[in-house]
Amino acid sequence: MARHGGRGWYGRVLAAAVGVTAVAAATSVWTAQAGSTDGRNAGAGASARPAAPAPVSVGIAHASDHGARGVNITIDDGPDPVWTPQVLDVLRENGVKATFCMVGTQAAAHPDLVKAVVAAGHRLCDHSVSHDTTMDTKSKSYQSQQILNAERMITKASGGVRPQYYRAPGGAFTPYSRHLAASRGMRPLGWNVDTKDFELPGTEAIVSTVKNQMSNGPTLLFHDAGGDRSQTVAALREVLPWLKEQGYSFGFPVR
């Protein structure tokens, strides 16, 4: 998500995250994710030690793999047991695939929802362990812990499907974090349109932001956790059909 003055509601889970990440750090067996659109791996011929993920570009991605008229719907901060299922319903009803940028502690707490996201054909994105928006001021070892432990937590929760992107909390990228994520096959992911839904501006305001700022670029930022996301759900019900009417198609961020 965009910066909103520190860690916000994630501050209360940071202590728990430290304990969870210690457990996650011990995880050493990985299931490789295939390079298909939905990220599934049939596992045929898999060896006892899966191959390391192929490195990707360190550049922060904004473009869509659907070209100039493509749109990337990205959903941050979940999964959440109340709002993620509702977001999934809206996406399904509109035939839209999205990229879910998950916080490690949330993924570990709700593995059923992570699996539901994958089963519906959406992609996963690493959004750090504890959503610390000051990560760019912290040591490399701290950044590494936040990124790699979240990667492990999300992969474990999904049943073996790895995140294909890394979005720094609040956009707090550093050259080190971008290179680290890219070396793990996770393309750094930015955004072009911040809907400000995190600030609860009202459904109409969220919809207007999308309509007025589409010229900024194809990657739209929404949230499915961190508070009451009913405005987000309602806005998606309006925005997705409108985007189709404007001739846009829905894709994933480039890798």
Buried (B, 14 or more C-beta within 10 A) or exposed (E): BBEBEEBBEBEEBBEEBBEBBEEBEEEEEBBBBEEEEBBBBEEEEEEEEBEEBEBBEBEBBBBBBBEEEBBBBBBBBBBBEEBBBBBBBBBEEBEBBBBBBBBBBBBBBBBEBBBBBBBBBBBBBBBBBBBBBEBBEBEEEEBEBBBBBBBBBBBBBBEBBBBBBBBBBBBBBBEBBBEBBBBBBBBBBBBBBBBBBBBBBEBEBBBBBBBEBBEEBBBBBBBBBBBEBEBBBBBBBBBBEEBBEEEBEBBBBBB
